[in-house]
């Protein structure tokens, strides 16, 4: 493959040299555990192609499930208290209604002077006691409701932990590296594997400032890769990103002219469904039009 010196100068040379040189890369994702425990399932291997949403690993949830069952039993026992509380309150309210009839009657009798006021005072004391009992029973309902909400929230928290114990693959791609083994005890945040979507690859090339007028976002370019001979395969690529600022020429790139020591990074998207391209593989680009002579 040609040296990068030709890459940075060929735009003005009028020869068949490429306009940019670089290496292919892919968007890599490190998938980590969101739960702590034993890996009871781990369907991951390096080089394995995995679909998005597929189950990659499962962390043991036995203790979480037992805690959830206990909380559900507590919630059921708590909720069964509501009918008994309502019945108890109903008894007191009926007693209060019956007592009210006596209070009304004795009020009239005392007003008429037919009976002493002492009996009326006794009935009033009884009514006060019943009112307090009714208030005490009624106050239990909000307490039960609050406890039920707290237990329900705790159950939801455990169910969320259980759901996160099932590790689902976030992107379609090929496993690059695995960091765990079946049966291993993992902690929250431990990396399990690295995966990359290799169906779409990016060629990162570096262009000189004089070439920037020839490139734009969305522009189609020719991508050349090694086949049976150097740069023997030609693919289509689309410019998806252009650096907004120049940087020093990376160490892996050598320039032909000493004055070209600042370059711009450009990313070119290339379809790789046929699997021809590999991460780190060198590639070249040629502008289809607009090349100066």
N, C-alpha and C positions, 0 to 999 in steps of 0.2 A: 504494500500500500504506500502511496506517496507520503512524503513528509509534510508536516503542517505548514512549512514555509511556503509551499506552493498554494496551500489553502488560503493564506492571508493575502496572497498577491495575485492569484490567478484571475480574480474578477476583472483585472485590467490587462491580462496578458493576451487574450484572444486565442489561447490554446485550449486543449481539451482537459486541462487539469480541473479538479473539483474545486468548489468555492469554499467548502468548509469540511473539517475533519473532527471526529469526536468518538464517543463511545455510547453504546446503548445502555439505558437504565429503565427500571420499572418502578412503579409506585409500590413500595414495600410497607406492609402492615405487620406489626408485632402484636399478636393476640395473647392477652394475659388472663390469668384466672381472676374471677370476681368473687371467689369463695375460698375458704380454707378447709382442707381435709384431704382424704385419700382419693387418688384418681382411680375410680372404679371402671372407667372407660376412657380410652385414648386412641382414637382412630386417626392417627397422624403419622406420616412417614415422609422423609425427604424425597422430593421428586414427585410426590403424589399430587394429582390435580383434584382440587376440591371445589364443589359448587357453593355458591352463596347460600347461606341459611342452613347448610347441612350441619349435623351434630358432630363436633370434633372431639369433645371430651365431656365427661360427667364426673363431678366431685361428689363423694358420698354425702347423702342427706339424711341418714338414719336419725341422728340426734335432732335435727331440725324437724323432721316429721313427728317424732315423739313429743317434742315441745308443742307443736301445732295441735296434736290430738289432746294434750292436756288442757290447753287454752280453750279449745272448742268445748270440752266437757265442763270447764268452769263457766263458760258463757251460757251453756244450756242450763246449768243449775241456777245461774243468776236470773235468767229470763223466766224460769218457772216460779220464781218468787212473786212476780207481778200479779198473777191472778189471786194468790192468797192475800196479798196486801190490799188489793181492791176489795176482796170479800170482807177483810177485817175492817176496812174503812166503811164499808156498807153497813156493817153491824152497828158501829158507833153512830153513824148518821141516823139510822133508824131509832136508836135509843134517844138520840137528841131530839128527833121529831116527836116521839112519845112524851118526852119530858116537857117539851114546849107546850103541849096541850095542858099539862098540869100547871105550868107556870102561868099561862093565860087565865086559867080558872082561878088560881089562888090570887092573882092580881085583882080580879074582880071581887073576890070574897074579902080580901083585906081592905079594898076601897070601900066596901059596904059595911066594914066593921064586923063581919060575921066570924072571922077567924083572926088569930094573932099573927103578927108578921114574922114570927120565928120560923114557921113552916115554909113560908115563901123564901126566906133567906137560905134555908137548907136546900131547897130546890135550885136556887140560883147557884149555890156552891157546887151542886152536882152537875149543873149545866156547864159551869166553868171547867170542871175536871174533864167532862166528855169533849168539850171543844179542844182542850189541850191534847187529848188522846187522838182526836181526828187530825190535828195539825202534825202530831208526831208521826202518825202513819203516812199521811200525805207526803211528808218530807223524805220518806224512804224511796219514793218513785224516782225523783231526780237523781238521788245517789246511785240507784241501780242503773239508771240510764247512763250516767257518767262512767260508772265502772264498766258497763257493757261497751261503751265507745272506746275506752282504753284497751280492753281486751281485744276488740275487733281490730283496732289499729295495730296491736302487737301481732295478731294473726296475719294481717296484711304484710307486716314487715318480714315475718318468717317466710311467708309465701314468696315474697320478692327475693329473699335469699335463696330459696329453693330453686326458683326459676333461673337465677344467676349461676347456680351450680351446674347448669347445662350450658356448656360453651358452644355457641353457634358460630360457624365460620362467617366472618363479616363480608368477605369479597370472594368472587370466583378467581381462582388462580392456582399457582403451583407452590407447594411448600418448599421453601428454601433451606430452612434450618429448624430442627426440633430441639426444644430445651428441656423436655421432661420424658418420663417413661411410665408405662402403666403400673399402678400400685404405689407410685411415689406420693409422698405427703407434700402438698403444695400449700402455699400461703396466699393471702389476698395480694394481687398485683404481680404475682410471679409470672414471667413470660413463659408461654407454653410452646409457641412456634412462630416462625416468621413466614409470611406468605406474600406473594406478589402476583398481580394481574399481568401475565405475560402475553395475553391476547392483544394488548395494546402496549407498544414499547415507545420509549422516547429516546431520540438521538440528541444528545447534548453536544453542540458544536460551538466553536468560538470564532467570531468574525472580527476583522479589523474595523476601525471607524470608517474607513473609506468604503466599506462594503455595506454599511447600514442603510444607505439609500436604496439598496436593491432588495431589502427584505421587509416584510410587513406581516402582521398577524393574519392568519387565514390563507396565506400564500401557499400554493402547492409547489413542491420542489421534487426533484429526483433524488432518491436515496440509493446509494450504491454500497453493496456489501460483498465480501469475498465469497465466491462460489468455487467452481473448479479452477478459476484463476482469480487473481486479485481484482476487486471491484467488478466481478463478473456478473453479479445479480443486480438488477435495477428494480426498485420499488417506488411506490408513490408515498409522499409524506406531506404533512401540513404543518406549517409553523404555528405553534400554539402559545409561545411565550418568548418575549425578547427582554433581556435585562435592561433596566432603566439607567444603569450606570456601568462604566467600564471598570475592569479589574486587571490586575497584573496577570500576564500570561501564566496559566497553570504550569507546574513543573513538568507535567507529562507531555506538554506541547512545546516544541521548539520552533522558533520563527526563523525565516531565512534572512530577514532584515533586522538588524539590531534596533532600528528605530521603532519597530512595531512591538512595543512591550506592553501595550494596553489593548485589551480585547473585550468584546461583548459576548455574553453567553446567549445562545438561542436554543430552544427546545423544539424538536420536530416530532410530531406524532406519526407513528407508522403502524399499520395493521399487521399483526403477527399471528393470525389464527392458524397459519400453516406451521407455526413453530420453528421457522427458519432462524429467527433472531434469538440471541442469548444475552443475558445481562453481562455487561462488560465488553461485549463484542465491538470491534471498531467499525465505523461507518463513515460515509462521505455524503455530501450533498452537492447538487448542482442546481443553480437557478435556471428555471425553464426559459425565462425571458428577462430582458432588462440588463443583460451582462454587457458591460462596456468593453471597448476594444482599446 
